Amino acid sequence: MDKVFSGWDELPKGYASDKTTEGCLVLEGGAFRALYASGVTDVLMRNNINFDCICGVSAGAMNGANYAAGQIGRSARVNLRYRHDSNYVGLKPIISQHGVIGFDFVFGELDNIEPFDYKTFDKKRFVAVTTDVDTGRAHYWENGKCSDIFQAVRASASMPYVSKPVEVDGTYNLDGGCSVNIPYNWAIRQGYKKIVVVKTRANDYREPAPSSVQLKVIEKMYSDKPDFAYMLEHSHERYNLEMDELYYLTNHKRVFTIAPSVSIDDVGRLESDMEKLGQLYYLGVRDCENNLENLISYLEYL
């Protein structure tokens, strides 16, 4: 199996313009399925659609940080080149950092290879969602209002079961998707009139209930965190309610949703097939391009 996407050299590079767009971009997670959203955000940036607020969950927070920094193609270049780097994914970070993703690499060595534009990032309102393992509730960490927004991003993208909770300002957190899969309601509560949601599942996808084996794993691993365990046990119910509500809000033009136009159920959260991941990125590109005219009409409509 190829270790790098065959089309890696052709991935876009460049910077978004200084133009900003009023509204909030909301990004779902999904680990490597979020390469779909990388394709979407690259098209947004290339078309001068640079939202002044970004709210992301898990891999959506990592995608959102690159979008906030205005760095076209950075998210895709990283994931389509380094997916099989042992410092980024796998046993080495599990042993050294107690999680399957090597965030020391992401926020360390990688910054020397693909420098992150902190100056541009700091100009945007950026929010990373985490789940408090003691209360089961969501935290919305905002740059400039917490001690370390990138520590919050690390927590947001730390998967349950395989990751140690990450400390952020005195609280212990894991994947934001354990409490909120798609934080569009946060954007609504904040008063945003224009909200664009990027999903990493097709609109007709619904999450199945956990199996008896999964329930036993939850009970065993988080017996001392009953509120967090409850959120995991009922995550499918919450997710499916979000999908139904998003369908309603989209049809009534309260939000604008971009979702995979075909099922991507065959793409795993930790997908290792680089060609499949590359195709997923370009599906995001095509879907966003096909939605551009309607998106611009939505953004211009008062």
Sequence and secondary structure as in RCSB ss.txt:
>XXXX:A:sequence
MDKVFSGWDELPKGYASDKTTEGCLVLEGGAFRALYASGVTDVLMRNNINFDCICGVSAGAMNGANYAAGQIGRS
ARVNLRYRHDSNYVGLKPIISQHGVIGFDFVFGELDNIEPFDYKTFDKKRFVAVTTDVDTGRAHYWENGKCSDIF
QAVRASASMPYVSKPVEVDGTYNLDGGCSVNIPYNWAIRQGYKKIVVVKTRANDYREPAPSSVQLKVIEKMYSDK
PDFAYMLEHSHERYNLEMDELYYLTNHKRVFTIAPSVSIDDVGRLESDMEKLGQLYYLGVRDCENNLENLISYLE
YL
>XXXX:A:secstr
  SS TTGGGS  EE  S  EEEEEEE   GGGGHHHHHHHHHHHHTT  EEEEEEETHHHHHHHHHHTTEETHH
HHHHHHHTT TTTBSHHHHHHHSSSB HHIIIIIHHHHS   HHHHTTSEEEEEEEETTT  EEEEETTTSS HH
HHHHHHT  TTTS  EEETTEEEEEGGGT SSTHHHHHHTT S EEEE SS TT       HHHHHHHHHHTTT 
HHHHHHHHTHHHHHHHHHHHHHHHHHTTSSEEE  SS  TTS TT   HHHHHHHHHHHHHHHHHHHHHHHHHHH
  
